[in-house]
């Protein structure tokens, strides 16, 4: 049996159960730490014992499911097999978590040769669950999500993230945000990219852009968007790679068609 054949519904259910177990652990610690806790890895990017323990729970469980797979984790980096590996963000939205805000998520993706074949994103606070296998569509809480509708930018709600990893792009972000704000229904910044992109895939946000996202932020949700017909590109309109590109632009087809040139205009110097 080849690796693709092993990516069946049972494997997906096992990953879902593991994500839920990790989510229950996180909720048992939620709002137990004083605001301002955690350690600053780099400027404005935090890690806590909950991140580290959550990643260990995921690694231990996923290793039992596919012993031959490697890992790319936010806290532990890359280990083992790079052609078959789990890409995991154990707590996407750590700053929210540490501040007592419940917008955070767990993201687990299985990559084969750089392409996501299975993905799970869980919002522990509400137990909202997004899951997909390649070619099988996206499910939310076990129910199939339809292909996204198509609205122009003027009717779209747009998600983004502040460039806290990208100080050199701040002078691009704020003029871009101003133009998008007055070209759309509004902008939202929730603080968990994995959830933001899952909302795009499900049609709750109609577009999104952000700079310097990491593979573990987006791996699962990129599959979700593909499964529901969203358009995904870099700021220049070319195929997006989280391993290469600084800018991600995505959304429903017409929204993306109008959002991408705005982002390109303001991020001309991004490389």
DOKE-498354 format. One record per atom (N, C-alpha, C, O): residue in one letter; z negated, y, x negated. Coordinates in steps of 0.05 Angstrom, whole numbers, plus 5000, padded with zeros to 4 digits. Atoms other than C-alpha are relative to their C-alpha. Layout:
REM DOKE-498354
AZYX;...
***
This chain:
REM DOKE-498354
X500049764983;X500050005000;X500050254982;X498350284965;X500049755016;X502050684971;X498050205011;X496850165032;X502149814993;X497751294974;X500550135027;X498650175042;X499349874975;X501451615032;X499149825023;X498049925043;X500850194979;X500150985074;X497050005004;X496049945026;X502950004998;X492651055060;X499050245016;X496750245025;X500949764986;X492451745094;X500449955030;X502350055042;X499850074972;X491251475164;X497950145016;X496350305005;X501949874982;X487151695223;X497149934993;X495350104996;X502750085007;X481151305199;X499050164976;X496650244976;X500849845023;X481051675133;X499350285009;X497350405001;X500549734989;X481452335171;X497350005014;X495750195011;X502550014986;X475652125216;X497649984981;X495550104986;X502250035019;X471451935156;X499550274986;X497250344981;X500349735012;X472752625124;X498650185020;X496950345012;X501249834979;X470952965190;X497049945001;X495350125003;X502950074998;X464352575193;X498550104976;X496250194978;X501349905024;X462752765121;X499750315001;X497650414993;X500249714997;X464253505135;X497850075020;X496250255015;X502249954980;X459653475196;X497349954988;X495450104993;X502550065013;X454153155155;X499250244982;X496950324981;X500549775018;X454853715103;X499350255016;X497650415008;X500549774983;X454954235159;X497249995011;X495950205014;X502750024989;X448453965188;X498050084978;X495950214984;X501749925022;X445254045119;X499950304998;X497850424994;X499949715003;X447654765115;X498550145022;X497150335017;X501449874977;X445054935184;X497049974998;X495450135007;X502950045004;X438254645165;X498850204981;X496450254981;X501049805019;X437855165110;X500950295008;X500150484995;X498949734993;X441355745146;X497750185009;X495950115024;X502049804995;X437156375150;X497249934990;X495250035000;X502650075013;X431756055108;X499650154974;X497450154963;X500249855024;X433256495048;X500050305006;X501350385026;X500049714994;X431857245045;X502750124993;X504050034975;X497549865007;X437857715045;X500050094971;X497950174961;X499849935029;X440357844975;X499549774982;X499449814957;X500550245017;X439057134951;X502649904987;X504750024990;X497750115014;X443656704910;X500450134972;X499150324965;X499449905027;X446456814840;X502850114999;X504649995012;X497349875002;X452357264823;X501549874978;X500849904954;X498450145020;X457656844788;X501750214985;X501650224960;X498649775010;X462157454778;X499450225020;X498150175040;X500649774982;X461958144810;X500749935029;X502949875035;X499750034971;X460858074886;X500949725008;X501949685030;X499450284992;X461857314885;X497649834993;X496749814970;X502650125002;X455656904897;X500149705003;X501949585015;X500450294996;X453256184893;X497149955004;X495450094994;X502850074994;X446955864919;X499649704996;X501649554992;X500650285002;X443555194915;X501349855024;X502049615021;X498850134977;X446555054984;X502949944994;X503949735001;X497250065009;X453655124955;X500149754983;X501749574987;X499950225020;X452054654898;X499249735013;X500649535008;X500850254987;X448454134941;X502149915020;X502649675022;X497950074981;X454054164993;X502349874986;X503549684995;X497850115015;X459354044941;X499349724990;X501149544990;X500850275010;X455453454913;X500149805023;X501049575019;X499850184977;X454853154983;X502949925005;X503549695011;X497250064995;X462353214992;X501249824979;X502649634985;X498950165022;X464052934924;X499149715002;X500649524998;X501150274998;X459452334933;X501449855023;X502149615019;X498850134978;X462352175001;X502949954997;X503949735003;X497150035004;X469652294984;X500749804979;X502749664980;X499650205021;X469051874921;X500049715011;X501449545001;X500150274987;X467351274965;X502549955016;X503349715019;X497650044983;X473351395009;X502549954984;X504149774991;X497650035018;X478551454953;X499050014971;X499150234959;X501250005027;X475451244886;X502050104979;X501150214958;X498149935020;X481951384850;X500750304999;X502150394981;X499349724998;X482452114871;X498250184982;X495950114978;X501549805015;X480352704828;X498950225019;X499150195043;X501149784984;X477153354851;X500750274988;X501050304964;X499949715007;X478254104850;X498150135019;X498750195042;X502149884984;X471854414875;X499450284990;X499750344967;X500649735008;X469755134876;X497850024979;X497950184961;X502349985019;X463255004839;X500349824976;X499249884955;X499950195022;X465054404796;X502750004985;X502949864964;X497549995014;X472254564777;X501749755004;X501349605023;X498250234998;X477554034764;X499049764984;X498149804961;X500750255014;X475953314746;X501849785010;X502649775033;X498650254993;X479652654745;X503050055006;X504350224995;X497150024994;X486552514775;X501050275012;X499950365032;X499049754990;X490553154784;X502449965019;X503150155034;X497750054982;X496352824822;X499049915028;X500449955048;X501350074975;X491652554876;X497250114999;X495550014984;X502649885002;X485652994888;X499150145026;X500750235042;X501349854979;X480853284938;X499650294991;X498650344969;X500449715006;X480854054939;X498050105021;X498550105045;X502349954982;X474254284968;X498750274995;X498250354972;X501749765001;X470654924984;X497649925017;X497849915042;X502350104985;X463654695004;X498750205018;X497450135038;X501249794984;X461555365032;X501650264996;X501150424979;X498249775002;X467055875043;X498850225018;X498850215042;X501549794986;X463356515062;X497150004991;X495350055008;X502750015011;X457256455017;X498550265005;X496150265012;X501349754996;X455757195022;X499050035029;X496850135034;X500850004972;X455657145098;X497549825004;X495649905016;X502250204997;X451156525094;X497450124990;X495350115003;X502449905013;X446256865047;X498950255015;X496550315012;X500949774985;X445957475092;X499249935029;X498350115044;X500850084973;X444657075155;X502250035021;X501750015045;X497749994982;X451657165185;X501249725002;X501549594982;X499350284996;X454356525215;X503049954998;X504049745007;X497150045005;X461756615196;X500449884972;X500950034953;X499550145025;X462456095141;X501149735007;X500949645030;X498650254994;X466055435135;X500049814976;X499349884954;X499650215020;X467154785098;X503049935001;X504149885023;X497150075001;X474354635075;X500449774981;X499549774958;X499450245015;X476753955051;X503049945003;X504049935026;X497150074999;X484053795033;X500549784980;X499349764959;X499150215018;X487353195002;X502850074991;X504750085007;X497449935011;X493053384956;X501349764986;X499949604972;X498550195015;X498452914930;X502250164985;X504050274998;X498149855016;X502453224873;X500350295009;X502550405011;X500149724993;X500353924894;X500650075029;X500650305036;X499449964972;X502053834968;X497849895018;X497149655015;X502250094982;X496553795021;X501149815021;X503049875035;X499250204980;X497153165064;X498049965022;X498649855043;X502150034980;X490553195101;X498050234996;X497450314973;X501849785002;X485853765117;X498050015022;X498549935045;X502249964981;X479253915152;X498750274993;X498050324970;X501749765003;X475854585163;X498050005023;X498749985046;X502250014981;X469154605198;X498450264999;X497750354977;X501849774998;X465155205222;X497349895010;X496949845034;X502550134992;X458054915221;X498450135022;X497249995038;X501749864980;X454755445264;X500849945029;X499149935046;X499150064973;X459055275325;X501149725002;X501849635024;X498850275001;X461654585303;X503050015007;X504149805015;X497149984996;X468754845313;X501449864977;X500849914953;X498850175020;X473254365277;X503050015002;X504249975023;X497150015002;X480454415254;X500749764981;X499449724961;X499350235016;X483853785227;X503049945003;X504249995024;X497250075000;X490853545209;X500749794979;X499449784958;X498650175019;X494953005176;X502950105001;X503950185022;X497349905001;X501953195153;X501849865020;X501849615021;X498150114981;X507053105208;X498749925027;X500149835045;X501450094976;X501752965261;X498950235017;X497550185037;X500949774986;X500253675284;X497150074993;X495749934979;X502749895004;X493854085283;X498349945025;X499249985047;X501950034978;X487753915325;X497750194997;X496850244974;X502449845000;X482054365344;X498049865019;X498649835042;X502050154984;X475854005367;X501249755013;X500549685036;X498850254990;X480053375376;X502450045019;X503649845027;X497849954982;X485253715420;X502450124985;X502050294968;X497649905014;X492453835398;X500450295004;X500250395027;X499349724998;X494154555383;X503050035004;X504649894991;X497149964997;X500954795408;X501250154977;X499850274961;X498649825019;X506155115365;X499450295007;X499150365030;X500849724995;X504455845356;X502250145016;X504550085015;X498149844985;X507656345403;X501250214981;X500950184956;X498649815017;X511656935377;X499650285011;X500750345032;X500449724991;X509457665383;X500750194977;X500550124953;X499549805021;X511558295346;X497450104988;X495350075000;X502349905013;X506858625298;X498450205018;X496050215016;X501449814983;X505259165349;X498149885020;X496350015030;X501850154981;X501958635394;X498249814985;X496849654998;X501550205016;X498658255337;X497350104990;X497050344984;X502649955013;X491458225313;X500249874972;X500849644969;X499550085028;X491558175237;X497349954985;X495550124987;X502350055017;X486457865190;X500550074971;X502950084963;X499749945028;X485258055118;X497349954986;X495349874998;X502450005016;X480058055062;X500150234980;X502250294969;X500149795020;X477758615018;X500549894972;X499849664967;X499350105027;X480158564945;X497750004981;X497850134960;X502350005017;X473358424916;X500549854974;X499149894954;X499250135025;X476557954865;X502150164985;X502850094962;X497549885009;X482258444852;X499750304999;X501250445013;X500549715000;X479759144834;X502650144993;X503050375002;X497549875007;X486659294805;X501850035024;X503750195023;X498349984977;X489659204874;X498750175022;X499950195044;X501349844979;X484759654912;X501850245008;X501950305032;X498349784993;X489660234908;X502549915016;X503850085029;X497950114983;X494859784941;X498949925028;X500249975048;X501250114975;X490159484994;X499650215021;X500450185044;X500949814979;X487560105028;X502350155013;X502350185038;X497749894986;X494260455041;X501449785017;X502449855039;X498750224984;X497059775064;X498449965026;X499649935047;X501650054976;X491159675111;X500350235020;X500350185044;X499649774981;X492160375140;X502649975015;X502750015039;X497550034986;X499460235155;X499949765020;X500949785042;X500250234982;X497959545184;X498350075024;X498949995047;X501849934978;X492259825226;X501550155022;X501150095046;X498649844980;X496760325261;X502749885008;X504150005025;X497650144991;X502559835267;X499449765017;X501249625027;X500950254987;X498459285301;X497950075021;X497250305025;X502249964982;X493059175352;X497350054986;X495450164998;X502549965015;X487759195298;X499849814977;X501549634974;X500550165024;X485058875234;X497249895002;X495350035011;X502650135001;X479358385227;X499549894972;X501349794959;X500850115025;X475558185164;X497449845004;X495349965008;X502350164992;X470957595177;X498549884976;X496149834978;X501450085024;X469357365106;X500249704993;X498849614975;X499650285007;X471656635105;X503049955003;X504049915026;X497150034999;X479056555087;X500949745013;X502949735027;X499350254988;X479155825106;X500050015031;X501849905044;X500149964971;X477056005177;X502150195009;X503450155030;X498049814992;X481556615180;X502749875003;X504149915023;X497450134999;X487656195164;X500249785021;X502349735032;X500050194978;X485555655212;X500450145027;X501850045045;X499649844976;X485256195266;X503050095002;X504050105024;X497149944999;X492356405247;X501549765010;X503349785027;X498650254992;X494655685254;X499649945030;X501549855043;X500650054971;X491355635323;X500950235018;X500950205042;X499049784984;X494156305345;X498050215008;X498650395023;X502149814993;X487556685350;X500350264984;X499850484995;X499049785015;X489857155295;X503049964998;X503949734995;X497150035000;X497357295294;X501250054972;X503649994967;X499049955027;X497957505221;X497650034981;X495450064989;X502149985020;X494057545156;X501350064973;X503549974967;X499349985029;X494657785084;X497450034984;X495450144993;X502249975018;X489957755025;X500949954971;X502949814967;X499350045028;X490157774949;X498049814986;X495749794993;X501650175018;X487657274897;X498249795013;X496049755005;X501350234988;X485656714943;X500349764981;X502249744966;X500050235017;X484056064907;X500949755015;X500849755040;X499050244986;X486955374922;X498049885019;X498749795041;X502050124982;X480355134951;X499550175025;X498450075045;X500249834976;X480355734999;X502149925021;X501549945045;X497750014982;X487055565029;X501349735004;X502949695022;X498550255000;X489154845016;X500349875027;X502549815035;X499950134973;X487354545084;X501550175020;X503250075034;X498849834979;X489455155125;X503050044996;X504450105015;X497149995004;X496355185092;X501449785015;X503549825027;X498950224985;X497654505122;X499850065030;X501750015045;X500349934971;X494954745190;X502250185009;X503550145030;X498049804992;X499755335191;X502849875000;X504449935018;X497450155000;X505654885172;X500349845026;X502449825037;X499950184977;X503854415229;X500450155026;X501450035046;X499749854975;X503854975282;X502350204999;X502650365018;X497649835001;X510155345259;X499650284990;X501350454995;X500549745012;X507055945223;X501850034976;X502749844963;X498549935024;X510956295168;X497950074978;X496050224983;X501849955022;X507556315100;X501750084975;X503649954969;X498549925024;X509956695038;X498250164982;X495950224988;X501349805017;X507957124979;X500950275010;X502350295030;X499349734991;X508657874985;X502950074999;X503950255013;X497149955002;X515957844965;X501649845020;X504149875021;X498650164980;X517657355020;X500849734991;X502149585006;X499350275011;X518456744975;X497849805006;X495649885015;X502050214995;X514856084982;X497450054985;X497450114961;X502649945012;X507456174970;X498849764986;X499049544997;X501650215014;X503555764919;X497350124992;X497250324979;X502649905008;X496055844912;X499449974970;X497550094960;X500350045028;X496855624840;X501650214983;X501450224959;X498349825014;X501756174823;X499950295010;X499950484994;X499749744988;X501756764871;X497450145005;X495450025011;X502449844995;X496757324879;X499850085029;X497650135039;X500049914972;X498757524950;X500949785019;X502949645014;X499350184978;X498857095013;X500550185024;X498950355031;X499349874974;X502357355076;X500849785019;X502549615012;X499450224981;X502656915138;X499750105028;X498650315033;X500349934972;X503056925213;X502149875017;X503849725008;X497850084982;X507256785274;X502650124990;X502650334977;X497549925013;X514656855257;X500650305002;X501250424981;X499349724998;X515957555285;X497950184987;X498650384975;X502149845013;X509157815261;X500449994970;X500350204957;X499650035029;X510457545191;X502550174992;X502550304971;X497549865007;X517557835192;X499550304997;X500850434980;X500649725002;X514658535202;X497750074982;X497650294970;X502349955018;X508158465163;X500849984971;X499950144954;X499350065029;X511258195098;X501250254986;X500450304964;X498949775014;X515458815082;X498050234996;X498150374976;X502149795004;X509459275092;X498349934976;X497750104960;X501650095023;X505358855043;X501650044975;X500650134954;X498449985024;X511158834994;X500250294991;X500250354967;X499849725007;X511859594997;X497650104985;X497850264966;X502549905012;X504559714979;X499149854975;X497549964960;X500850165023;X503759164928;X502349964980;X502649744969;X497650025018;X509959304886;X499249924972;X500849784959;X500750065028;X506059244821;X498349754997;X497549684975;X501550255002;X502458594838;X501649794985;X504049764990;X498550205016;X504258034790;X498149764995;X499049574983;
***
